[in-house]
Amino acid sequence: MVELASRLRPFPAFFGMSTLQAIELELPSGSGFQPPPELGCVVVLADGEISELDLKMIPGPDGPNDIDQVERFTELDLPPEQYIAYATVAVRLLQAEIDRRG
């Protein structure tokens, strides 16, 4: 995954945010794995790592119409089978983005 991620420069923006580069990973419904209910948004980062993203919106310095964000990435502690399922999705999405860029 590290090799694939390193080939994407610039790395894709997370939902169009210019300040956050990550690709969301969702397990397909037929994968046989259910993520733990406490697990938030799982992403692959520009360095190829799979992490949980905690994104919070906070008031910005210029008043109530100004919104800033704070992101925190947490290393995942998943059973090997679930990690492999997420890694498989990550590889597919990274390769699809590489192919799309030509």
C-alpha positions as CSV (number, residue, x, y, z in Angstrom):
1,M,0.0,0.0,0.0
2,V,2.8,2.4,0.8
3,E,4.1,2.0,-2.8
4,L,0.7,2.7,-4.3
5,A,0.0,5.7,-2.0
6,S,3.4,7.2,-2.9
7,R,2.5,7.2,-6.6
8,L,-0.4,9.5,-5.9
9,R,0.9,13.1,-5.8
10,P,-1.0,15.1,-5.0
11,F,-2.9,12.6,-2.8
12,P,-6.7,12.8,-3.1
13,A,-8.5,15.3,-0.9
14,F,-10.9,14.0,1.7
15,F,-14.4,15.0,0.5
16,G,-12.9,18.0,-1.4
17,M,-11.2,19.5,1.7
18,S,-8.0,21.2,0.6
19,T,-6.3,20.7,4.0
20,L,-6.9,16.9,4.4
21,Q,-5.6,14.2,2.2
22,A,-7.2,10.8,2.8
23,I,-9.4,8.2,1.1
24,E,-12.4,6.8,3.0
25,L,-12.5,3.0,3.3
26,E,-15.8,1.2,3.5
27,L,-16.1,-2.5,3.7
28,P,-18.4,-3.9,1.0
29,S,-21.7,-5.3,2.3
30,G,-20.8,-8.8,1.2
31,S,-17.4,-8.9,2.9
32,G,-18.6,-10.8,5.9
33,F,-17.1,-8.3,8.3
34,Q,-18.9,-5.8,10.5
35,P,-16.8,-3.0,11.9
36,P,-17.1,-2.5,15.6
37,P,-19.9,0.0,16.4
38,E,-17.4,2.4,18.1
39,L,-15.2,2.5,15.0
40,G,-15.5,5.8,13.2
41,C,-14.4,6.8,9.7
42,V,-11.6,4.5,8.4
43,V,-9.2,6.1,5.9
44,V,-6.0,5.4,4.0
45,L,-3.5,8.2,4.3
46,A,-0.9,9.6,1.9
47,D,1.8,7.5,3.6
48,G,-0.2,4.3,3.0
49,E,-1.3,3.8,6.6
50,I,-4.8,2.8,7.5
51,S,-6.2,4.9,10.4
52,E,-9.4,6.0,12.0
53,L,-10.2,9.7,11.4
54,D,-11.9,11.8,14.0
55,L,-12.8,15.1,12.4
56,K,-14.3,17.9,14.5
57,M,-15.5,21.3,13.4
58,I,-14.7,24.2,15.7
59,P,-15.4,27.9,15.6
60,G,-12.7,29.8,13.6
61,P,-10.8,32.9,14.7
62,D,-12.9,35.3,12.6
63,G,-16.3,34.8,14.2
64,P,-19.3,32.5,14.0
65,N,-19.4,32.2,10.3
66,D,-15.8,31.0,10.2
67,I,-15.4,27.3,10.8
68,D,-12.1,25.5,11.3
69,Q,-11.4,21.8,11.6
70,V,-9.3,19.6,13.8
71,E,-8.5,16.1,12.6
72,R,-7.0,13.3,14.7
73,F,-5.8,10.0,13.2
74,T,-5.8,6.9,15.4
75,E,-3.9,3.7,14.6
76,L,-6.3,0.9,14.2
77,D,-6.3,-2.1,16.5
78,L,-8.3,-4.6,14.5
79,P,-8.2,-8.4,14.2
80,P,-6.0,-9.5,11.3
81,E,-8.9,-10.5,9.2
82,Q,-10.6,-7.1,9.5
83,Y,-7.4,-5.3,8.8
84,I,-6.8,-7.4,5.7
85,A,-10.4,-6.6,4.5
86,Y,-9.7,-2.8,4.9
87,A,-6.3,-3.2,3.3
88,T,-7.9,-4.9,0.3
89,V,-10.3,-2.1,-0.2
90,A,-7.5,0.4,0.2
91,V,-5.4,-1.3,-2.5
92,R,-8.4,-1.4,-4.9
93,L,-9.2,2.3,-4.4
94,L,-5.5,3.4,-4.7
95,Q,-5.0,1.4,-7.9
96,A,-8.3,2.8,-9.3
97,E,-7.1,6.4,-8.7
98,I,-3.7,5.6,-10.3
99,D,-5.5,4.1,-13.3
100,R,-7.9,7.1,-13.5
101,R,-5.0,9.5,-13.6
102,G,-3.4,7.5,-16.3
